[in-house]
Amino acid sequence: MSTIMTQLVNTAASWHSGQTSGLYSFCSTERVHSEELRESMLAEIESEIADLTADNFQKTETFSTSEITALNKLRLYIKKVPIDTGE
């Protein structure tokens, strides 16, 4: 696994919402299996970014900035990667 992919997978692993999450699936397969899954993952990422930028977020600004950067890199990758059904 490349360093970039490792970073993307680590970000997904840190922010997925559970085993039924598209980001959880990405951690396991490193693929986007369908457009529906892509949309689900993008919505999950956007939700996490919104939480990090909310006025009432309790973590430090430095942590928020680095996490937002990592989530944005993952978001851009998920948006552009071709669908791969594994076939």
Buried (B, 14 or more C-beta within 10 A) or exposed (E): EEEEEEBBBEBBEBBBEEEEBBBBBBBEEBBBBEEEBBEBBBEBBEEBBEEBEEEEEEEEEEEBEEBBEBBEBBBEBBEEBEEEEEE
